[in-house]
Amino acid sequence: MRLTVTRVTLLVALLALPALAADPFARGFDIVPTKFTPAMDSLWSVEGAEMRPAKSWMLQAILDFNFGILSLKLGNDPAGELISARADLHLMGAYQFTSRLEVSADLPFIVGQADHFRLLRNEGFIEERSPSFGGIGDWRFIGRFQVFKQETFPIGATAVLEVRMPTGDERSFFGDHGVVIAPRAAFERRIGPARAVINLGWRVRTAAAQYLNLYVGQEFTMGGGASVDLPDFWKLTENTFLGEVNFATPAEAPFTFKYADSYKTPFELLIGARSKLMDHWSIQLVFGRGLGSSTGYGREAFRVMFGVRYEYVAQPDLDGDGIPDRIDKCPDVPEDKDGDQDQDGCPEQDKDTDGDGVVDRVDACVDVPGPQEYDGCPDRDGDQIPDNVDKCPDDPGPAETEGCPVPQEEEVTLESDRIRIKGNILYETGQAVIQKQSYKILDDVAKVLLQNPDVGPVLIEGHTDNRGGHAYNLDLSNRRAKAVEDYLVGKGVDRKRLRSQGFSFDRPIGSNDTPLGRAKNRRTDFRLIEADSETKPEPPK
């Protein structure tokens, strides 16, 4: 009698649905639909929109344990788990071909799964054999192309294309019956130590699948999450806490409960941490759970993942000779690769008398060592004007006075269109870190603003010389202007009165062919603007 009731219940459930797959026992889908991404600089399953430098790469291995992933109901009564647990091993790799293009892959292996198909056989479904214990899953390949970078656009935006190949045993729920194509868009915004990421996409199945009354076809996918950088702890560095939510709704019946027993909506929460253990090596631990009143497909009872990764992040190489700038003694001149001292980054026909890494033909101080950004000349007083053009090499002063000090009472002046400073705001080389010797000038600027509450808004303009690429200097000038804005806010100036913007080297006031001219161009200006005005950087000259 129970066998008859069970078969009738199943038949009624199937007839109540729209046309599904031809065979209700065909299987042909992966019972773990949400996969961890092999892409670099991403969350767990949600891809990030930012990229690593070109020629960066990553390898990682992930053990993924899922519990309560395929449940069985007889009528309205839960009858147990058809598949109660599964362990997957993912071998992943990614490579950054260019600064905007990354390709990655995931080769999954089902280590083992625990099934209870005897529940069906006990009900008279003798033909329903148990799935295999282990095997190969569907291979996945993912390409990411960055459309917008955060340094030039309010948010980062990247196009993602995932392809899943039907290499897994579909009868064992290891993979899909056909190819799965999943295009999506990734958006990202970083604010200090935190970043927010959103993915929107569509999962296209070339062959829909069904098992009993569960139908798996086209899906709209959504994912969102955030990460927060944490302090170093013990031997763990670059610690990051990550959390995300993933959701998929059937395209045949999106956001509906009409056929909820058949059109499932995978809904899952993942939280965990990632930490660097040693150079290039990091570990990650994730916990997850399906969100909803009941467990089943896409809403597992519990999930835990442990991973180990090796990541190589390529270093900037300005002259493109294959030697990173941090060890390249001639970062602006490519190595000649003649078999003689090819690892120092300098062509051997260029002599470097003082050994400062600046070859004699471009060294303005051949016999005295100095940094490359000052044409090989020293800067004794630290005013960022090299001694060979500094009229007061032992007393710091701005470029406007050719390196000589400015009387203190004249350093900051309020004018009709700007707050004029006679000194220079100095930063650490190549960074947006304000040097302490510039605090006095910024304190005076803050004092002028606080004493004149009706003045403003004030646009803080960051400008650089032309050493390095335009995009690099635009990012640097933006970050330096923002650092000045944050400093003034810290001194009590209302942020609503301030704006900040970088202009790279598009607005020079001196020649970039001379050290003194470049020193003049490395400046921070304070310009008074209208409250509703907008400023945009001029195109490169």
C-alpha positions in Angstrom: 0.0 0.0 0.0 2.8 2.5 0.9 4.5 1.8 -2.4 1.4 2.7 -4.3 0.9 5.9 -2.3 4.5 6.9 -2.9 4.3 6.4 -6.7 0.9 8.2 -6.9 2.4 11.1 -4.9 5.3 11.4 -7.2 3.1 11.2 -10.3 0.8 13.9 -9.1 3.8 16.1 -8.3 5.2 15.7 -11.7 1.9 16.3 -13.5 1.5 19.5 -11.5 4.6 21.0 -13.1 5.1 22.6 -16.5 7.0 20.5 -19.1 10.3 19.5 -17.7 13.0 17.0 -18.9 11.8 13.9 -20.7 13.2 11.5 -18.1 12.5 12.4 -14.4 15.2 10.0 -13.4 17.9 11.3 -15.8 19.9 13.2 -13.2 22.6 15.2 -15.1 23.5 18.1 -12.7 26.0 18.8 -10.0 24.5 18.8 -6.6 27.0 21.4 -5.4 26.1 24.3 -7.6 28.1 27.1 -5.9 31.8 26.7 -6.6 34.8 28.5 -5.2 36.5 30.7 -7.8 40.0 30.1 -9.1 40.4 33.7 -10.0 43.1 35.8 -8.2 42.3 38.8 -5.9 38.7 37.6 -5.4 36.4 36.5 -2.5 35.3 32.9 -2.1 32.8 32.3 -4.9 32.4 36.0 -5.9 35.0 37.3 -8.4 36.7 40.6 -7.7 36.9 43.4 -10.3 40.6 44.3 -9.7 43.6 42.6 -11.3 47.1 41.6 -10.3 50.1 42.9 -12.3 50.8 41.2 -15.6 52.7 37.9 -15.4 51.3 37.2 -11.9 50.1 33.6 -11.3 48.6 31.4 -8.6 48.1 27.7 -7.8 45.9 26.5 -5.0 44.3 23.3 -3.6 41.0 23.3 -1.8 39.2 20.6 0.1 35.5 21.3 0.1 33.1 19.3 2.5 29.3 19.6 2.1 26.7 18.0 4.3 23.0 17.6 3.7 23.0 18.4 0.0 20.2 16.2 -1.6 17.1 15.5 0.6 14.1 13.3 0.0 10.5 14.0 0.8 7.6 11.6 0.6 4.6 13.9 0.2 5.2 16.6 2.7 7.2 14.5 5.1 11.0 14.5 5.1 12.3 11.0 4.5 16.1 11.6 4.9 19.1 12.6 2.8 19.7 10.8 -0.5 23.2 12.2 -0.4 24.2 13.3 3.1 27.8 14.3 2.5 30.4 14.9 -0.2 34.1 15.8 -0.2 35.6 17.5 -3.2 39.2 18.4 -4.0 39.8 21.3 -6.3 43.1 21.9 -8.0 43.1 25.5 -9.3 45.4 27.8 -11.2 45.3 31.3 -12.6 47.6 33.4 -14.8 47.5 37.2 -15.5 48.4 37.6 -19.2 48.1 41.4 -19.2 47.1 44.0 -16.6 43.5 43.6 -17.7 43.2 39.9 -18.8 43.3 36.8 -16.5 42.6 33.2 -17.3 42.0 30.5 -14.6 40.9 26.9 -14.3 39.5 24.5 -11.8 40.0 20.7 -12.0 37.7 19.1 -9.4 37.9 15.6 -8.0 35.1 14.0 -5.9 37.0 12.3 -3.1 33.9 10.6 -1.8 30.2 10.9 -1.1 27.8 9.2 1.2 24.5 8.2 -0.4 21.3 6.7 1.0 19.5 5.7 -2.2 18.2 2.6 -0.3 15.5 5.0 0.8 14.2 5.0 -2.8 14.7 1.3 -3.2 12.8 0.6 0.0 9.9 2.5 -1.6 10.0 0.2 -4.7 12.3 2.2 -7.1 14.4 -0.8 -7.7 16.0 0.6 -10.9 17.5 3.6 -9.0 21.1 2.6 -8.5 23.3 4.4 -6.1 25.7 7.0 -7.5 29.5 6.4 -7.6 31.5 7.0 -4.5 34.1 9.2 -6.2 35.4 10.4 -9.6 36.1 13.5 -11.7 33.9 16.6 -11.7 33.2 19.1 -14.4 36.3 21.1 -15.5 35.8 24.8 -15.2 37.6 27.6 -17.2 37.2 31.3 -16.3 38.3 34.4 -18.1 38.2 37.9 -16.7 38.7 41.1 -18.6 38.8 44.4 -16.7 36.8 47.2 -18.2 37.2 49.9 -15.6 39.9 50.4 -13.0 39.2 52.1 -9.7 42.1 54.4 -10.2 40.3 56.1 -13.1 36.7 55.2 -12.4 34.5 55.4 -9.3 34.2 51.6 -9.2 36.1 48.7 -10.8 34.2 46.7 -13.4 35.2 43.4 -15.0 33.5 41.1 -17.4 33.7 37.4 -16.4 33.0 34.3 -18.6 32.9 30.8 -17.0 32.6 27.6 -19.0 32.0 24.2 -17.4 32.8 21.1 -19.5 30.7 17.9 -18.9 33.6 15.8 -17.8 31.9 14.5 -14.6 29.7 11.5 -14.2 26.2 12.9 -14.6 24.5 9.8 -13.2 26.5 10.3 -9.9 25.7 14.1 -9.7 29.3 15.0 -10.3 28.5 17.2 -13.2 26.0 18.5 -15.8 24.7 16.7 -18.8 25.9 19.4 -21.2 28.2 22.4 -21.3 27.4 25.2 -18.9 28.2 28.8 -19.9 28.0 31.5 -17.1 28.7 35.1 -18.1 28.6 37.7 -15.4 29.7 41.1 -14.4 31.8 41.9 -11.4 31.9 45.3 -9.6 34.2 46.4 -6.8 34.9 49.3 -4.6 37.7 49.5 -2.0 37.5 52.0 0.9 40.6 51.9 3.1 41.0 48.4 4.6 37.6 47.2 3.3 36.3 46.2 -0.1 32.8 45.5 -1.4 32.2 43.2 -4.4 29.0 42.3 -6.4 28.5 39.8 -9.2 25.5 39.6 -11.5 25.1 36.9 -14.2 23.3 34.2 -16.0 24.0 30.5 -15.9 23.1 28.9 -19.2 22.8 25.1 -19.4 22.9 23.6 -22.9 21.0 20.6 -21.5 18.5 21.0 -18.7 18.4 18.2 -16.0 15.8 16.7 -13.8 15.7 14.2 -10.9 12.3 13.2 -9.6 10.5 16.6 -9.2 13.7 18.6 -9.0 14.4 20.6 -12.2 17.7 22.3 -12.9 17.9 24.6 -15.9 18.8 28.3 -16.7 19.5 30.5 -13.7 20.0 34.1 -13.0 22.9 34.4 -10.5 23.8 37.0 -7.9 26.5 37.2 -5.4 27.8 39.9 -3.1 30.3 40.1 -0.3 33.0 42.1 1.5 36.4 41.7 2.9 38.2 43.6 5.7 42.0 43.6 6.3 43.0 42.6 9.8 46.2 43.2 11.8 49.0 40.6 11.7 48.8 37.9 14.3 51.5 35.5 15.4 53.2 34.3 12.2 50.2 35.1 10.1 50.3 38.3 8.0 48.1 40.0 5.4 45.1 38.6 7.3 41.7 39.2 5.7 38.2 38.4 6.8 35.8 37.6 4.0 32.0 37.1 3.8 29.6 36.6 1.0 26.1 35.6 0.0 25.3 33.7 -3.2 21.8 33.4 -4.7 20.4 31.8 -7.9 16.9 31.9 -9.2 15.5 29.7 -12.0 15.0 31.7 -15.3 11.8 29.7 -15.9 10.2 31.0 -12.7 12.4 33.8 -11.2 11.6 34.9 -7.7 8.5 32.8 -7.4 7.3 30.2 -4.9 4.7 28.7 -7.3 6.8 25.6 -8.1 9.2 25.9 -5.2 9.5 22.1 -4.8 10.9 21.8 -8.3 12.5 25.1 -9.2 15.0 25.4 -6.4 16.8 28.6 -5.5 20.3 28.0 -4.3 20.9 30.4 -1.4 24.1 30.3 0.6 26.2 32.2 3.1 30.0 31.8 3.3 32.3 33.4 5.9 36.0 32.8 6.6 39.5 34.1 6.7 42.6 34.1 4.5 46.2 34.6 5.9 49.7 34.7 4.5 51.8 32.1 6.3 55.2 32.7 4.6 56.5 34.2 1.3 54.0 33.4 -1.4 52.2 30.8 0.7 48.8 31.4 2.3 46.0 29.4 3.9 42.3 29.9 4.0 39.4 28.5 6.0 35.7 28.9 5.1 32.4 28.0 6.8 29.1 28.0 5.0 25.4 27.2 5.3 22.4 27.2 3.1 19.8 29.9 3.9 16.2 28.8 4.1 13.8 26.7 6.2 14.9 23.4 4.7 18.1 21.9 3.4 18.7 20.4 -0.1 19.9 21.3 -3.5 21.9 24.6 -3.2 21.1 24.9 0.5 23.4 22.6 2.3 23.1 22.0 6.0 26.8 22.8 6.6 29.9 23.5 4.5 33.6 23.8 5.4 36.5 24.4 3.2 40.3 24.5 3.7 42.7 25.7 1.1 46.4 26.3 0.5 47.6 28.6 -2.2 50.9 29.7 -3.7 50.8 33.1 -5.3 53.4 35.0 -7.3 52.7 38.7 -7.8 54.9 40.2 -10.5 56.8 43.3 -9.7 56.6 46.5 -11.8 59.2 46.7 -14.7 59.3 50.2 -16.1 61.8 49.5 -18.9 60.4 46.1 -19.8 63.7 44.2 -19.6 62.3 41.5 -17.3 64.1 42.8 -14.2 61.8 44.2 -11.5 62.3 47.9 -10.7 63.0 47.1 -7.1 66.3 45.4 -8.0 66.9 47.1 -11.4 69.8 49.5 -11.0 68.8 51.2 -14.3 64.9 51.1 -14.2 64.6 53.5 -17.1 67.1 51.8 -19.4 66.7 48.2 -20.5 69.4 45.6 -19.9 71.2 44.7 -23.2 71.2 40.9 -22.4 74.7 40.4 -23.8 75.7 37.6 -21.4 77.7 39.9 -19.2 76.2 41.0 -15.9 72.7 40.7 -17.2 71.0 40.6 -13.8 71.7 44.2 -12.7 69.4 45.8 -15.3 72.0 48.1 -16.8 73.5 47.8 -20.3 77.2 47.2 -19.8 78.3 49.9 -22.3 76.8 52.4 -19.9 79.4 53.2 -17.1 78.3 54.1 -13.6 81.3 55.9 -12.0 79.7 56.6 -8.6 77.8 53.3 -8.3 74.5 55.0 -7.6 72.6 53.0 -10.2 72.4 56.1 -12.6 74.6 55.6 -15.6 77.1 58.4 -16.4 75.4 59.4 -19.6 72.3 60.5 -17.7 73.9 61.2 -14.3 74.1 64.9 -13.5 76.5 64.3 -10.6 78.9 61.6 -12.0 81.2 61.5 -9.1 78.7 61.9 -6.2 76.0 59.2 -5.7 72.4 60.2 -5.7 69.0 58.7 -6.4 67.7 58.2 -9.9 64.7 60.6 -9.4 67.2 63.4 -8.9 69.3 62.5 -12.0 71.9 60.9 -9.8 72.5 63.9 -7.5 72.2 64.0 -3.7 69.7 66.1 -1.8 71.4 67.1 1.5 68.6 69.2 3.0 65.8 66.8 2.0 63.7 69.4 0.2 63.5 67.2 -2.9 65.5 69.6 -5.0 68.9 68.1 -6.0 72.0 69.8 -4.8 73.3 70.6 -8.3 70.3 73.0 -8.8 69.6 73.9 -5.2 70.9 77.5 -4.4 70.6 76.6 -0.7 71.7 72.9 -0.6 72.0 72.9 3.2 68.7 74.7 4.0 65.3 73.3 2.8 63.1 75.5 0.6 60.5 75.2 -2.2 61.2 75.0 -5.9 59.8 78.5 -6.4 62.7 80.0 -4.5 65.2 77.5 -6.1 65.5 75.6 -2.8 66.1 78.5 -0.4 64.0 79.0 2.7 60.8 81.2 2.7 60.2 83.5 5.6 57.7 81.8 8.0 55.1 84.6 7.9 54.8 84.3 4.1 54.3 80.6 3.8 50.5 80.6 3.5 48.4 83.4 2.0 44.7 83.6 1.3 44.0 85.1 -2.1 40.9 85.7 -4.2 41.1 82.4 -6.1 43.4 80.2 -4.1 45.2 79.6 -0.9 48.8 80.1 -1.9 51.6 78.3 -0.2 55.2 79.4 -0.6 56.6 76.0 0.5 56.2 72.6 -0.9 54.1 69.7 0.4 56.6 66.9 0.4 55.8 63.2 0.2 57.8 60.0 0.5 59.1 59.0 -3.0 56.5 57.2 -5.0 54.0 57.2 -2.1 51.1 59.2 -0.8 52.7 59.6 2.7 53.2 63.2 3.7 56.6 64.0 5.2 56.6 65.4 8.7 58.4 68.6 7.7 55.3 69.5 5.6 52.9 69.3 8.6 53.6 73.0 9.5 52.4 74.3 6.2 49.3 72.1 6.3 48.6 73.3 9.8 48.7 76.9 8.6 46.4 76.0 5.7 43.9 74.5 8.2 44.2 77.6 10.3 43.3 79.8 7.4 40.3 77.7 6.6 39.1 77.6 10.2 39.5 81.4 10.6 37.6 82.0 7.3 34.6 79.7 7.5 33.0 81.3 4.4 35.9 80.4 2.2 35.5 77.5 -0.1 35.0 74.9 -1.2 38.7 74.3 -1.7 39.9 71.9 -4.5 43.1 70.2 -3.4 45.0 69.5 -6.6 47.8 66.9 -6.9 50.4 67.3 -9.6 53.4 65.2 -10.5 56.4 65.3 -12.9 56.5 63.1 -16.0 58.6 60.3 -14.6 56.6 57.1 -15.0 53.4 56.4 -16.9 50.4 58.6 -17.1 48.1 56.1 -15.3 50.6 55.6 -12.5 51.0 59.3 -11.9 47.3 59.9 -12.1 46.8 57.4 -9.4 49.7 58.8 -7.3 48.4 62.4 -7.6 44.9 61.3 -6.7 46.1 59.5 -3.6 48.4 62.4 -2.5 45.6 65.0 -2.9 43.3 62.7 -0.8 46.0 62.3 1.8 46.1 66.1 2.2 42.3 66.3 2.4 42.3 63.7 5.2 45.1 65.6 7.0 43.0 68.8 7.0 39.9 67.0 8.1 41.9 65.6 11.0 42.8 69.2 11.9 39.1 70.1 12.2 38.2 71.3 8.7 34.7 70.2 7.6 35.1 67.7 4.8 32.2 69.3 3.0 34.5 72.3 2.3 37.1 70.2 0.6 37.5 68.4 -2.7 40.6 66.5 -3.9 41.7 65.5 -7.4 44.9 64.4 -9.1 46.0 65.6 -12.5 49.1 63.5 -13.2 51.6 65.5 -15.2 48.9 67.2 -17.4 49.4 70.7 -15.9 53.1 71.4 -15.7 54.3 74.9 -14.6 58.0 74.1 -15.3 60.0 72.1 -17.8 60.0 68.3 -17.1 63.4 68.2 -18.8 65.3 69.7 -15.8 65.5 68.7 -12.2 64.3 72.1 -11.0 61.4 72.1 -13.4 60.3 68.7 -12.3 60.5 69.8 -8.7 58.2 72.7 -9.5 55.7 70.3 -11.1 55.6 68.0 -8.1 53.3 70.3 -6.2 50.0 70.5 -4.3 47.7 73.5 -5.0 44.7 74.8 -3.1 42.2 76.4 -5.5 38.9 78.0 -4.5 35.9 76.7 -6.5 32.2 77.2 -6.7 30.2 74.8 -4.6 28.5 73.1 -7.5 31.4 73.2 -9.9 33.0 70.0 -11.3 36.6 69.6 -12.3 37.9 67.1 -14.8 41.5 66.4 -15.7 42.7 67.7 -19.1 43.8 65.2 -21.7 47.5 64.5 -21.8 49.6 67.1 -23.6 
